[in-house]
Amino acid sequence: MAASVTVEIVGHDSARRTALAAQGFADPRPTGTVTRRHLVRVLGRIRMLQLDSVTVLARAHYLPMFSRLGPYSRPLLDAAAWAHPVRRPRLLVECWAHEASLVPVGDWPLLHSGAKNPGWWQRYGELAQREPELVSAVLDAVKEHGPVSAGTLERQLGAGVRAAPGSWWNRTDTKRICEWLFGRGELVAGTRRGFERLYDLPERVLPAEVLGHRVDAEHGARELIARAGSALGVATEADLRDYYRLPPKRSRKAVTQLVEAGELQPVMVRGWRAPAYRHRDARTPRRITGAALLCPFDPLIWDRARTERLFGFRYRIEIYVPEHRRSHGYYVLPFLLDGDLVARVDLKADRGAGLLRVPGAFSEPGIANTSRVVTELAGALEEMAQWLELDGIAVGRRGDLVAALGSATRPGAPVRMVPR
């Protein structure tokens, strides 16, 4: 008869501190200039930066670094993601991970191992089968002219603009084939122009040792779940699966294998309905201190059900909700203070006016010391405005924190509050 396994019971607060430490919020911020070494440290924690086209504040991939490191040079991240001089090889490559993301270059084989189910781009496979000459023409043109945009390829190939009637994307066949090849790993993003992806061949972007590293689907899933476990600290199987969007059957098998190997340890978290797993390298600090604004696509909070389970914080992005039906605003950032989500702020970078606009600021229910929340939030907003090269902060009229926030500028702060 097999010996029974004792499963440790973990308190809710301990689980939250473990998760925050795994995401880098227990690490000290740099005291000087942020360097490439600091980017590597954060990437070692969170494993990816999600890409998104919304520009109301800043591109989504810039913000998780800011939340963990403070003000840094965005060109530093651009160079790590989209440039590869010989002496400073790129750190990141674009891939379908949680969603469209920047991932460490070494993880590219795992994400093209077959561990993940094909994404939305697979629907263009029928087009590729129907028009193999277009596939060959795109690959040949990228080989000759890359890195190159789909629009440039359309003009070079003379391909028609046969967008599907009513298609939201309104993509040409050339663009569809580019995305299909990108999803399959036959093309990569060599660089970007603005936010436009410029396609190139993998052998011109990725190191030979990465391209030559072949991984089967089972091994790929196991490695991805291990990375998710490290990034989450403590998590349910569904949490682990969601990090890289793996299929359930493959995820469950990988979790079982990692438990047997001792890399994941089964635990029960008080208040969680599902069993959980703690990564063997996870640590649980006694306290989490400091403040951070979190964008909607930050890996700490992108899983809304997990966010509610960890923090008691119900969060929904309201970009696609009609304005009159929004509860908190268009682009709302949760505010993390000393390990709790204590407030949320609606933010907009008004670059024409040189202002960080705060249409709304709301405390969470049950927050006793709102005066400290206001002081710390004002400091975080001043820091963000300075990072975004804005001259002032304009506080709006929505939410219980706006009145106090409007007069909370710190003496000597590099940006100023302006009248509403």
GULO-763318 format. One record per residue (C-alpha): residue number from 1; residue in three letters; x, y, z. Coordinates in steps of 0.001 Angstrom, whole numbers, always signed. Layout:
! residues N
<i NUM	aa ALA	east X	north Y	up Z> $
...
***
This chain:
! residues 420
<i 1	aa MET	east +0	north +0	up +0> $
<i 2	aa ALA	east +1434	north +3398	up -995> $
<i 3	aa ALA	east +2421	north +5726	up +1802> $
<i 4	aa SER	east +117	north +8687	up +2274> $
<i 5	aa VAL	east +1434	north +12092	up +1283> $
<i 6	aa THR	east +1089	north +14952	up +3741> $
<i 7	aa VAL	east -82	north +18076	up +1932> $
<i 8	aa GLU	east +907	north +21338	up +3567> $
<i 9	aa ILE	east -1833	north +23844	up +4308> $
<i 10	aa VAL	east -876	north +27381	up +3299> $
<i 11	aa GLY	east -2565	north +30504	up +4619> $
<i 12	aa HIS	east -4124	north +32954	up +2193> $
<i 13	aa ASP	east -1776	north +35806	up +3150> $
<i 14	aa SER	east +1247	north +33547	up +2733> $
<i 15	aa ALA	east +57	north +32518	up -716> $
<i 16	aa ARG	east -326	north +36153	up -1731> $
<i 17	aa ARG	east +3186	north +37055	up -517> $
<i 18	aa THR	east +4579	north +34021	up -2310> $
<i 19	aa ALA	east +2896	north +35079	up -5546> $
<i 20	aa LEU	east +4147	north +38655	up -5222> $
<i 21	aa ALA	east +7712	north +37523	up -4547> $
<i 22	aa ALA	east +7610	north +35204	up -7562> $
<i 23	aa GLN	east +6575	north +38165	up -9721> $
<i 24	aa GLY	east +9484	north +40289	up -8508> $
<i 25	aa PHE	east +7705	north +42564	up -6046> $
<i 26	aa ALA	east +9940	north +41505	up -3163> $
<i 27	aa ASP	east +13095	north +42471	up -5069> $
<i 28	aa PRO	east +14619	north +45868	up -4305> $
<i 29	aa ARG	east +14366	north +48505	up -6987> $
<i 30	aa PRO	east +17610	north +49644	up -8617> $
<i 31	aa THR	east +19217	north +52578	up -6810> $
<i 32	aa GLY	east +20852	north +53913	up -9952> $
<i 33	aa THR	east +20346	north +53707	up -13691> $
<i 34	aa VAL	east +18360	north +50695	up -14867> $
<i 35	aa THR	east +20533	north +48492	up -17060> $
<i 36	aa ARG	east +20130	north +45446	up -19255> $
<i 37	aa ARG	east +21071	north +43342	up -16225> $
<i 38	aa HIS	east +17957	north +44584	up -14410> $
<i 39	aa LEU	east +15779	north +43655	up -17382> $
<i 40	aa VAL	east +17236	north +40149	up -17285> $
<i 41	aa ARG	east +16388	north +39874	up -13586> $
<i 42	aa VAL	east +12748	north +40794	up -14130> $
<i 43	aa LEU	east +12442	north +38532	up -17167> $
<i 44	aa GLY	east +13808	north +35697	up -15071> $
<i 45	aa ARG	east +10817	north +36250	up -12796> $
<i 46	aa ILE	east +7887	north +36890	up -15108> $
<i 47	aa ARG	east +9127	north +35135	up -18293> $
<i 48	aa MET	east +7208	north +37299	up -20764> $
<i 49	aa LEU	east +5811	north +40734	up -21599> $
<i 50	aa GLN	east +2402	north +40796	up -23238> $
<i 51	aa LEU	east +2017	north +42994	up -26322> $
<i 52	aa ASP	east -1067	north +45106	up -26909> $
<i 53	aa SER	east -1927	north +47898	up -29328> $
<i 54	aa VAL	east -3643	north +50246	up -26837> $
<i 55	aa THR	east -1687	north +53524	up -26576> $
<i 56	aa VAL	east -3853	north +55570	up -24220> $
<i 57	aa LEU	east -1102	north +55483	up -21564> $
<i 58	aa ALA	east +1905	north +53506	up -22834> $
<i 59	aa ARG	east +2310	north +50263	up -24758> $
<i 60	aa ALA	east +1536	north +47331	up -22478> $
<i 61	aa HIS	east +4956	north +45679	up -22722> $
<i 62	aa TYR	east +6706	north +48720	up -21241> $
<i 63	aa LEU	east +4629	north +48871	up -18068> $
<i 64	aa PRO	east +5509	north +45659	up -16151> $
<i 65	aa MET	east +9174	north +46711	up -16162> $
<i 66	aa PHE	east +8203	north +50146	up -14840> $
<i 67	aa SER	east +6086	north +48556	up -12103> $
<i 68	aa ARG	east +9053	north +46515	up -10863> $
<i 69	aa LEU	east +12045	north +48704	up -11659> $
<i 70	aa GLY	east +10717	north +52254	up -11616> $
<i 71	aa PRO	east +11625	north +54746	up -14337> $
<i 72	aa TYR	east +13852	north +53259	up -17006> $
<i 73	aa SER	east +14783	north +53956	up -20610> $
<i 74	aa ARG	east +12210	north +52459	up -22931> $
<i 75	aa PRO	east +14792	north +52277	up -25753> $
<i 76	aa LEU	east +16687	north +49872	up -23486> $
<i 77	aa LEU	east +13771	north +47442	up -23752> $
<i 78	aa ASP	east +13334	north +48151	up -27459> $
<i 79	aa ALA	east +16952	north +47179	up -28063> $
<i 80	aa ALA	east +16537	north +43993	up -26026> $
<i 81	aa ALA	east +13492	north +43017	up -28086> $
<i 82	aa TRP	east +14093	north +44213	up -31628> $
<i 83	aa ALA	east +17806	north +44722	up -32178> $
<i 84	aa HIS	east +20591	north +42184	up -32251> $
<i 85	aa PRO	east +24080	north +43584	up -32733> $
<i 86	aa VAL	east +26803	north +40956	up -32431> $
<i 87	aa ARG	east +28113	north +42222	up -29114> $
<i 88	aa ARG	east +24693	north +42607	up -27499> $
<i 89	aa PRO	east +22430	north +39836	up -28809> $
<i 90	aa ARG	east +18726	north +40279	up -28361> $
<i 91	aa LEU	east +17163	north +39042	up -25142> $
<i 92	aa LEU	east +13594	north +38702	up -26402> $
<i 93	aa VAL	east +11660	north +37454	up -29374> $
<i 94	aa GLU	east +7982	north +37793	up -30268> $
<i 95	aa CYS	east +5876	north +34686	up -29895> $
<i 96	aa TRP	east +2363	north +33521	up -29079> $
<i 97	aa ALA	east +2669	north +32745	up -25358> $
<i 98	aa HIS	east -85	north +33956	up -22999> $
<i 99	aa GLU	east -1157	north +36134	up -25911> $
<i 100	aa ALA	east +1147	north +37900	up -28365> $
<i 101	aa SER	east +4197	north +38381	up -26163> $
<i 102	aa LEU	east +7890	north +39038	up -25919> $
<i 103	aa VAL	east +9598	north +35964	up -24443> $
<i 104	aa PRO	east +13241	north +35134	up -23693> $
<i 105	aa VAL	east +14947	north +33958	up -26866> $
<i 106	aa GLY	east +15754	north +30603	up -25269> $
<i 107	aa ASP	east +12050	north +29860	up -24748> $
<i 108	aa TRP	east +11214	north +30071	up -28464> $
<i 109	aa PRO	east +11712	north +26303	up -29098> $
<i 110	aa LEU	east +9370	north +25445	up -26216> $
<i 111	aa LEU	east +6589	north +27571	up -27650> $
<i 112	aa HIS	east +7021	north +25944	up -31067> $
<i 113	aa SER	east +7286	north +22403	up -29727> $
<i 114	aa GLY	east +3631	north +21547	up -30280> $
<i 115	aa ALA	east +2896	north +21932	up -26555> $
<i 116	aa LYS	east +409	north +24708	up -27347> $
<i 117	aa ASN	east -2601	north +24252	up -29556> $
<i 118	aa PRO	east -2446	north +26356	up -32737> $
<i 119	aa GLY	east -3837	north +29856	up -32208> $
<i 120	aa TRP	east -6391	north +31925	up -34089> $
<i 121	aa TRP	east -4029	north +32122	up -37054> $
<i 122	aa GLN	east -4623	north +28434	up -37838> $
<i 123	aa ARG	east -7790	north +29414	up -39694> $
<i 124	aa TYR	east -5526	north +30780	up -42432> $
<i 125	aa GLY	east -4194	north +27278	up -43038> $
<i 126	aa GLU	east -6956	north +26685	up -45563> $
<i 127	aa LEU	east -5783	north +29739	up -47505> $
<i 128	aa ALA	east -2190	north +28449	up -47373> $
<i 129	aa GLN	east -3283	north +25078	up -48772> $
<i 130	aa ARG	east -5333	north +26756	up -51474> $
<i 131	aa GLU	east -2582	north +29160	up -52534> $
<i 132	aa PRO	east +808	north +27519	up -51953> $
<i 133	aa GLU	east +2351	north +29835	up -54554> $
<i 134	aa LEU	east +1549	north +32817	up -52325> $
<i 135	aa VAL	east +3204	north +31102	up -49350> $
<i 136	aa SER	east +6353	north +30498	up -51387> $
<i 137	aa ALA	east +6294	north +34021	up -52757> $
<i 138	aa VAL	east +6017	north +35539	up -49275> $
<i 139	aa LEU	east +8912	north +33448	up -47963> $
<i 140	aa ASP	east +11062	north +34317	up -50979> $
<i 141	aa ALA	east +10276	north +38018	up -50683> $
<i 142	aa VAL	east +11049	north +38056	up -46943> $
<i 143	aa LYS	east +14321	north +36265	up -47663> $
<i 144	aa GLU	east +15234	north +38934	up -50180> $
<i 145	aa HIS	east +13866	north +42062	up -48506> $
<i 146	aa GLY	east +13344	north +41298	up -44799> $
<i 147	aa PRO	east +12733	north +42606	up -42280> $
<i 148	aa VAL	east +9660	north +43770	up -44134> $
<i 149	aa SER	east +6044	north +44625	up -43395> $
<i 150	aa ALA	east +3030	north +42844	up -44837> $
<i 151	aa GLY	east +2009	north +46060	up -46589> $
<i 152	aa THR	east +5346	north +46289	up -48370> $
<i 153	aa LEU	east +5106	north +42621	up -49327> $
<i 154	aa GLU	east +1653	north +43216	up -50815> $
<i 155	aa ARG	east +3011	north +45944	up -53023> $
<i 156	aa GLN	east +6053	north +43892	up -54037> $
<i 157	aa LEU	east +4053	north +40779	up -54796> $
<i 158	aa GLY	east +1161	north +42589	up -56415> $
<i 159	aa ALA	east -1211	north +40499	up -54296> $
<i 160	aa GLY	east -4840	north +41545	up -54258> $
<i 161	aa VAL	east -6534	north +43109	up -51266> $
<i 162	aa ARG	east -9129	north +40397	up -50920> $
<i 163	aa ALA	east -10277	north +40992	up -47384> $
<i 164	aa ALA	east -13071	north +38741	up -46190> $
<i 165	aa PRO	east -16407	north +40612	up -46225> $
<i 166	aa GLY	east -17186	north +41907	up -42756> $
<i 167	aa SER	east -13805	north +40821	up -41400> $
<i 168	aa TRP	east -12897	north +42841	up -38303> $
<i 169	aa TRP	east -9199	north +42563	up -39142> $
<i 170	aa ASN	east -9756	north +43432	up -42824> $
<i 171	aa ARG	east -6513	north +41679	up -43681> $
<i 172	aa THR	east -5282	north +40926	up -47151> $
<i 173	aa ASP	east -4313	north +37421	up -48152> $
<i 174	aa THR	east -651	north +38427	up -47909> $
<i 175	aa LYS	east -1106	north +39592	up -44316> $
<i 176	aa ARG	east -2977	north +36407	up -43474> $
<i 177	aa ILE	east -167	north +34263	up -44859> $
<i 178	aa CYS	east +2414	north +36318	up -42939> $
<i 179	aa GLU	east +496	north +35747	up -39697> $
<i 180	aa TRP	east +76	north +32051	up -40453> $
<i 181	aa LEU	east +3807	north +31676	up -41053> $
<i 182	aa PHE	east +4565	north +33739	up -37946> $
<i 183	aa GLY	east +2288	north +31543	up -35820> $
<i 184	aa ARG	east +4016	north +28433	up -37147> $
<i 185	aa GLY	east +7467	north +29877	up -36476> $
<i 186	aa GLU	east +8454	north +30021	up -40141> $
<i 187	aa LEU	east +8661	north +33794	up -39886> $
<i 188	aa VAL	east +9604	north +35915	up -36882> $
<i 189	aa ALA	east +9386	north +39608	up -36040> $
<i 190	aa GLY	east +12774	north +40932	up -37052> $
<i 191	aa THR	east +11908	north +44359	up -35697> $
<i 192	aa ARG	east +9011	north +46783	up -35472> $
<i 193	aa ARG	east +8353	north +50147	up -37074> $
<i 194	aa GLY	east +6137	north +51954	up -34629> $
<i 195	aa PHE	east +3898	north +49052	up -33694> $
<i 196	aa GLU	east +4004	north +47455	up -37139> $
<i 197	aa ARG	east +5600	north +44016	up -37206> $
<i 198	aa LEU	east +8372	north +43576	up -39768> $
<i 199	aa TYR	east +8792	north +39938	up -40727> $
<i 200	aa ASP	east +12101	north +38155	up -41172> $
<i 201	aa LEU	east +13468	north +34620	up -41376> $
<i 202	aa PRO	east +14194	north +32877	up -38053> $
<i 203	aa GLU	east +17799	north +32121	up -39042> $
<i 204	aa ARG	east +18518	north +35841	up -39362> $
<i 205	aa VAL	east +17071	north +36669	up -35937> $
<i 206	aa LEU	east +17610	north +33689	up -33621> $
<i 207	aa PRO	east +20916	north +32071	up -32635> $
<i 208	aa ALA	east +21757	north +28787	up -34332> $
<i 209	aa GLU	east +21720	north +26948	up -31001> $
<i 210	aa VAL	east +18138	north +28093	up -30379> $
<i 211	aa LEU	east +16946	north +27144	up -33857> $
<i 212	aa GLY	east +18692	north +23798	up -33596> $
<i 213	aa HIS	east +17151	north +22946	up -30226> $
<i 214	aa ARG	east +14312	north +20558	up -31043> $
<i 215	aa VAL	east +11781	north +19854	up -28318> $
<i 216	aa ASP	east +8835	north +17475	up -28424> $
<i 217	aa ALA	east +5401	north +18529	up -27224> $
<i 218	aa GLU	east +5517	north +16662	up -23917> $
<i 219	aa HIS	east +8907	north +18062	up -22946> $
<i 220	aa GLY	east +7846	north +21528	up -24105> $
<i 221	aa ALA	east +4710	north +21431	up -21960> $
<i 222	aa ARG	east +6658	north +20282	up -18925> $
<i 223	aa GLU	east +9190	north +23089	up -19302> $
<i 224	aa LEU	east +6499	north +25708	up -19840> $
<i 225	aa ILE	east +4533	north +24584	up -16791> $
<i 226	aa ALA	east +7766	north +24682	up -14769> $
<i 227	aa ARG	east +8329	north +28262	up -15913> $
<i 228	aa ALA	east +4749	north +29152	up -15074> $
<i 229	aa GLY	east +5215	north +27611	up -11621> $
<i 230	aa SER	east +8312	north +29714	up -11021> $
<i 231	aa ALA	east +6572	north +32878	up -12249> $
<i 232	aa LEU	east +3445	north +32313	up -10136> $
<i 233	aa GLY	east +5023	north +30914	up -6971> $
<i 234	aa VAL	east +1900	north +29097	up -5844> $
<i 235	aa ALA	east -913	north +28269	up -8242> $
<i 236	aa THR	east -3669	north +25872	up -9199> $
<i 237	aa GLU	east -3281	north +23678	up -12243> $
<i 238	aa ALA	east -5642	north +26014	up -14104> $
<i 239	aa ASP	east -3454	north +28988	up -13151> $
<i 240	aa LEU	east -347	north +27204	up -14410> $
<i 241	aa ARG	east -2077	north +26203	up -17637> $
<i 242	aa ASP	east -3310	north +29732	up -18336> $
<i 243	aa TYR	east +140	north +31339	up -18123> $
<i 244	aa TYR	east +1129	north +29932	up -21520> $
<i 245	aa ARG	east -2386	north +28924	up -22586> $
<i 246	aa LEU	east -1699	north +25181	up -22749> $
<i 247	aa PRO	east -4424	north +22597	up -23394> $
<i 248	aa PRO	east -5821	north +21016	up -20184> $
<i 249	aa LYS	east -4813	north +17393	up -20840> $
<i 250	aa ARG	east -1212	north +18294	up -21622> $
<i 251	aa SER	east -1026	north +20679	up -18676> $
<i 252	aa ARG	east -2333	north +18127	up -16176> $
<i 253	aa LYS	east +183	north +15539	up -17354> $
<i 254	aa ALA	east +3025	north +18058	up -17045> $
<i 255	aa VAL	east +1948	north +19002	up -13524> $
<i 256	aa THR	east +1901	north +15335	up -12507> $
<i 257	aa GLN	east +5397	north +14837	up -13900> $
<i 258	aa LEU	east +6742	north +17936	up -12145> $
<i 259	aa VAL	east +5222	north +16827	up -8842> $
<i 260	aa GLU	east +6897	north +13446	up -9222> $
<i 261	aa ALA	east +10195	north +15210	up -9954> $
<i 262	aa GLY	east +9811	north +17420	up -6864> $
<i 263	aa GLU	east +9757	north +20674	up -8835> $
<i 264	aa LEU	east +6154	north +21361	up -7850> $
<i 265	aa GLN	east +4925	north +20616	up -4341> $
<i 266	aa PRO	east +1194	north +20011	up -3712> $
<i 267	aa VAL	east -317	north +22381	up -1136> $
<i 268	aa MET	east -3751	north +23457	up -25> $
<i 269	aa VAL	east -4357	north +27198	up +197> $
<i 270	aa ARG	east -7005	north +28251	up +2669> $
<i 271	aa GLY	east -10006	north +29643	up +839> $
<i 272	aa TRP	east -9084	north +28102	up -2537> $
<i 273	aa ARG	east -11408	north +25456	up -3891> $
<i 274	aa ALA	east -8862	north +23717	up -6108> $
<i 275	aa PRO	east -5610	north +22024	up -5062> $
<i 276	aa ALA	east -2516	north +24160	up -5527> $
<i 277	aa TYR	east +1169	north +23669	up -6266> $
<i 278	aa ARG	east +4128	north +25625	up -4932> $
<i 279	aa HIS	east +7312	north +25826	up -6947> $
<i 280	aa ARG	east +10287	north +24377	up -5100> $
<i 281	aa ASP	east +12229	north +27662	up -5446> $
<i 282	aa ALA	east +9356	north +29862	up -4283> $
<i 283	aa ARG	east +9968	north +32032	up -1242> $
<i 284	aa THR	east +7510	north +33640	up +1122> $
<i 285	aa PRO	east +8733	north +36957	up +2534> $
<i 286	aa ARG	east +7394	north +38084	up +5881> $
<i 287	aa ARG	east +6340	north +41384	up +4320> $
<i 288	aa ILE	east +5932	north +42953	up +912> $
<i 289	aa THR	east +6535	north +46689	up +860> $
<i 290	aa GLY	east +6420	north +49385	up -1759> $
<i 291	aa ALA	east +3982	north +50784	up -4296> $
<i 292	aa ALA	east +3328	north +49975	up -7949> $
<i 293	aa LEU	east +785	north +50813	up -10634> $
<i 294	aa LEU	east -168	north +47703	up -12611> $
<i 295	aa CYS	east -1331	north +47778	up -16207> $
<i 296	aa PRO	east -4260	north +45536	up -17236> $
<i 297	aa PHE	east -1837	north +43165	up -19027> $
<i 298	aa ASP	east +600	north +42708	up -16145> $
<i 299	aa PRO	east +1207	north +38990	up -15507> $
<i 300	aa LEU	east +430	north +39458	up -11801> $
<i 301	aa ILE	east -3186	north +40317	up -12615> $
<i 302	aa TRP	east -3985	north +39250	up -16193> $
<i 303	aa ASP	east -5804	north +36166	up -14872> $
<i 304	aa ARG	east -8828	north +37949	up -13393> $
<i 305	aa ALA	east -10114	north +34925	up -11446> $
<i 306	aa ARG	east -6707	north +34429	up -9811> $
<i 307	aa THR	east -6506	north +38164	up -9035> $
<i 308	aa GLU	east -9819	north +37980	up -7228> $
<i 309	aa ARG	east -8738	north +34835	up -5386> $
<i 310	aa LEU	east -5407	north +36317	up -4269> $
<i 311	aa PHE	east -6430	north +39891	up -3497> $
<i 312	aa GLY	east -10207	north +39934	up -3185> $
<i 313	aa PHE	east -10041	north +42418	up -6074> $
<i 314	aa ARG	east -12622	north +42105	up -8838> $
<i 315	aa TYR	east -11085	north +43556	up -11978> $
<i 316	aa ARG	east -12482	north +43933	up -15468> $
<i 317	aa ILE	east -10995	north +45974	up -18279> $
<i 318	aa GLU	east -13660	north +48303	up -19633> $
<i 319	aa ILE	east -12117	north +49458	up -22918> $
<i 320	aa TYR	east -14894	north +47808	up -24917> $
<i 321	aa VAL	east -17690	north +48849	up -22543> $
<i 322	aa PRO	east -19749	north +51898	up -23627> $
<i 323	aa GLU	east -18645	north +54952	up -21629> $
<i 324	aa HIS	east -21938	north +55389	up -19787> $
<i 325	aa ARG	east -21738	north +51796	up -18527> $
<i 326	aa ARG	east -18154	north +51843	up -17229> $
<i 327	aa SER	east -17723	north +51445	up -13498> $
<i 328	aa HIS	east -14256	north +52949	up -13194> $
<i 329	aa GLY	east -13032	north +54147	up -16591> $
<i 330	aa TYR	east -11435	north +53323	up -19915> $
<i 331	aa TYR	east -7877	north +52268	up -18958> $
<i 332	aa VAL	east -7814	north +51493	up -15261> $
<i 333	aa LEU	east -4680	north +50475	up -13361> $
<i 334	aa PRO	east -4846	north +48710	up -9988> $
<i 335	aa PHE	east -2591	north +50249	up -7324> $
<i 336	aa LEU	east -461	north +47829	up -5314> $
<i 337	aa LEU	east +664	north +49050	up -1893> $
<i 338	aa ASP	east +2554	north +46883	up +601> $
<i 339	aa GLY	east +1238	north +43680	up -913> $
<i 340	aa ASP	east -2438	north +44641	up -1274> $
<i 341	aa LEU	east -4455	north +46108	up -4128> $
<i 342	aa VAL	east -5815	north +49179	up -2379> $
<i 343	aa ALA	east -7070	north +51430	up -5172> $
<i 344	aa ARG	east -7572	north +51778	up -8903> $
<i 345	aa VAL	east -6999	north +54774	up -11184> $
<i 346	aa ASP	east -8185	north +55612	up -14677> $
<i 347	aa LEU	east -5193	north +57044	up -16576> $
<i 348	aa LYS	east -4506	north +58720	up -19887> $
<i 349	aa ALA	east -1302	north +60250	up -21233> $
<i 350	aa ASP	east -2343	north +63495	up -22932> $
<i 351	aa ARG	east +879	north +64095	up -24823> $
<i 352	aa GLY	east -409	north +67155	up -26646> $
<i 353	aa ALA	east -1073	north +68946	up -23350> $
<i 354	aa GLY	east +1897	north +67374	up -21575> $
<i 355	aa LEU	east -380	north +65939	up -18879> $
<i 356	aa LEU	east -1016	north +62643	up -17178> $
<i 357	aa ARG	east -4778	north +62766	up -16850> $
<i 358	aa VAL	east -6487	north +60951	up -13975> $
<i 359	aa PRO	east -10216	north +60988	up -14813> $
<i 360	aa GLY	east -10986	north +58814	up -11785> $
<i 361	aa ALA	east -9377	north +57405	up -8641> $
<i 362	aa PHE	east -11130	north +54928	up -6348> $
<i 363	aa SER	east -10174	north +53282	up -3072> $
<i 364	aa GLU	east -11036	north +49663	up -2446> $
<i 365	aa PRO	east -13705	north +48792	up +131> $
<i 366	aa GLY	east -12380	north +48303	up +3633> $
<i 367	aa ILE	east -9227	north +50423	up +3247> $
<i 368	aa ALA	east -8834	north +52161	up +6595> $
<i 369	aa ASN	east -5931	north +54544	up +5946> $
<i 370	aa THR	east -6910	north +56294	up +2741> $
<i 371	aa SER	east -4660	north +59268	up +3538> $
<i 372	aa ARG	east -1583	north +57062	up +3150> $
<i 373	aa VAL	east -3032	north +55543	up -5> $
<i 374	aa VAL	east -3426	north +59048	up -1448> $
<i 375	aa THR	east +128	north +60038	up -500> $
<i 376	aa GLU	east +1671	north +56925	up -2019> $
<i 377	aa LEU	east -563	north +57048	up -5090> $
<i 378	aa ALA	east +364	north +60674	up -5715> $
<i 379	aa GLY	east +4033	north +59704	up -5575> $
<i 380	aa ALA	east +3478	north +56824	up -7995> $
<i 381	aa LEU	east +1611	north +59095	up -10421> $
<i 382	aa GLU	east +4357	north +61732	up -10253> $
<i 383	aa GLU	east +6929	north +59037	up -10999> $
<i 384	aa MET	east +4903	north +57770	up -13959> $
<i 385	aa ALA	east +4383	north +61261	up -15361> $
<i 386	aa GLN	east +8102	north +61939	up -15188> $
<i 387	aa TRP	east +8873	north +58591	up -16868> $
<i 388	aa LEU	east +6430	north +59406	up -19674> $
<i 389	aa GLU	east +8006	north +62884	up -20014> $
<i 390	aa LEU	east +4816	north +64686	up -19039> $
<i 391	aa ASP	east +4855	north +68002	up -17186> $
<i 392	aa GLY	east +1858	north +67691	up -14928> $
<i 393	aa ILE	east -1004	north +65619	up -13532> $
<i 394	aa ALA	east -4605	north +66637	up -14097> $
<i 395	aa VAL	east -6988	north +64971	up -11645> $
<i 396	aa GLY	east -10604	north +64573	up -12727> $
<i 397	aa ARG	east -13824	north +64313	up -10754> $
<i 398	aa ARG	east -14712	north +60620	up -10483> $
<i 399	aa GLY	east -14017	north +58538	up -7390> $
<i 400	aa ASP	east -13587	north +59044	up -3671> $
<i 401	aa LEU	east -9833	north +59746	up -3870> $
<i 402	aa VAL	east -9768	north +62575	up -6417> $
<i 403	aa ALA	east -10353	north +65473	up -4027> $
<i 404	aa ALA	east -7444	north +64526	up -1763> $
<i 405	aa LEU	east -5293	north +63403	up -4686> $
<i 406	aa GLY	east -5620	north +66774	up -6398> $
<i 407	aa SER	east -3737	north +68488	up -3570> $
<i 408	aa ALA	east -1265	north +65740	up -2710> $
<i 409	aa THR	east +1790	north +66754	up -4742> $
<i 410	aa ARG	east +4967	north +66212	up -2770> $
<i 411	aa PRO	east +7246	north +69217	up -2166> $
<i 412	aa GLY	east +9931	north +69354	up -4834> $
<i 413	aa ALA	east +8204	north +66815	up -7093> $
<i 414	aa PRO	east +9377	north +67058	up -10736> $
<i 415	aa VAL	east +5772	north +67268	up -11996> $
<i 416	aa ARG	east +2879	north +69352	up -10732> $
<i 417	aa MET	east -805	north +68952	up -10129> $
<i 418	aa VAL	east -2839	north +71253	up -12347> $
<i 419	aa PRO	east -6374	north +72581	up -11812> $
<i 420	aa ARG	east -9207	north +70368	up -12998> $
***
